Amino acid sequence: MTNPRKRPAFSQKSAAVTALLLAVFSGVNGCKKAAPPADSDKPTVGVQVIHPTIGPIAEDILADATLSPFAQAAIQSKVTAPVKMFYVQRGTRVKAGALLATLESRDLAAAALDSKGSYTAAQGTYTTATKQLMPQEFTQARLDLDQARATLDLDQNILKARTQLFEQGAIPGRDVDIARSTALQAQAAYQIAKQKLDQIDTTGRQASLQTAEGQLASAKGKYLGAEAQLAYTELRSPIAGVVTDRPLFAGETAPAGTAVVTVMDTSVLLAKLHLSQSQAQQLAVGAPASLTIPGIDEPIEAKVSLISPALDPGSTTVEVWLRVDNHDGRLKSGSSAHAIIKGRTVPGALQVPVEAIQRSTESGGKVIIVVAADGTAHRKNITIGVQTAESAQVLSGLTSADTVITGGGYGIDEGTRVKIEAATDKPDASDKE
């Protein structure tokens, strides 16, 4: 049997253990329920600020461009003939009118000589036709007219004399009638001779001259054509520049219409680019620009030299040319470049640095963070106008009296207390040393 007096001792021990466990759990639960910190205990964020400035701002228009020569000439052969001799190589600098190459021309020279002989003969024929005052037919007609006039004068005098004798009764009337009939015949012969002379003078002689002129013009045209064909065998440069291509060698045949030598004027290059219609409307000829070219550290100055008056039908963009000086020859035609063109200028614009502008996660617009009078940060929705790589124009949502956060404000919450720090207070490499 169990001793009943030992049960109270076991109960007292269990109660003590239970009390100890309750005390431990009670302490753990008390550690989990910490009191929230007061508003005065919130952290203060250090920021850099600036006041918006007012002044002129010019928009930067960015585009990719390709460098092209200011002038280029692909000298083609207009006749099919072998190349007789080249006088230039790639890289040779030439002047306008310089002889670049000659083609075989003996057959063309012979044809030109033959045409020259025909032309000379035609000149002689024309001279004979124009300077011969009395051609044979014209001379005969003139003599016939003179003889008819003399016969007419004689018959008229005989008629006059017989008329006087008839009036005096010295001769019969039949003699007067015969004389009158003879005079009328002489008058008719005179008229016929005169018409024949006029016809020869106005028609035959003129036709003869026209025939001579036509023969001369035809011979001259053939001669000039032969001379032109012969001149095509000498290939000369129409511009001053550098030889950039010469695909053939001496002795090879140059087909008609094929470029034999290419000359480029690279003393001035054109950076050709395409812009949207709205961007092109902001430009003017002479506007400054700069080019960034791979392999060249410093930007290259340029100017707008041409704004196309029409849209490109394929891309509906406007082609713009930038003129670049290249007298030192360091720029190469065909190189790619990145262009920055100064567009329209807005005077008296309210400006802030671009690093102060953030994108709104809610509306997708532009926001800026300002410091209120109580030292807290607040967001403002703004509208941006002209923008450059450094500054942006604010059209609405900001005043020049606002204090704008430019550094340290990214990601801070609305109403966060901030502390204004100078930009020079940021640690740099010298401070770390």
Secondary structure, DSSP 4 states (H G I P E B T S, - for coil): ---GGGHHHHHHHHHHHHHHHHHHHHHHHHHH-PPPPPGGGS--EEEEEE--EEEEEEEEEEEEEEEEEEEEEEEE-SS-EEEEEE---TT-EE-TT-EEEEE--HHHHHHHHHHHHHHHHHHHHHHHHHH-SS-HHHHHHHHHHHHHHHHHHHHHHHHHHHHHHHHHTSS-HHHHHHHHHHHHHHHHHHHHHHHHHHHIIIIIHHHHHHHHHHHHHHHHHHHHHHHHHHHTTEEE-SS-EEEEE----TTSEE-TT-EEEEEEEEEEEEEEEEE-HHHHTT--TT-EEEEE-TT-SSPEEEEEEEE-SS--TTT--EEEEEEEE-TT--S-TT-EEEEEEEEEEEEEEEEEEGGGEEE-TTTSSEEEEEE-TTSBEEEEEEEEEEE-SSEEEEEES--TTS-EEEES-TTPPTT-BEEE--GGGS--HHHH-
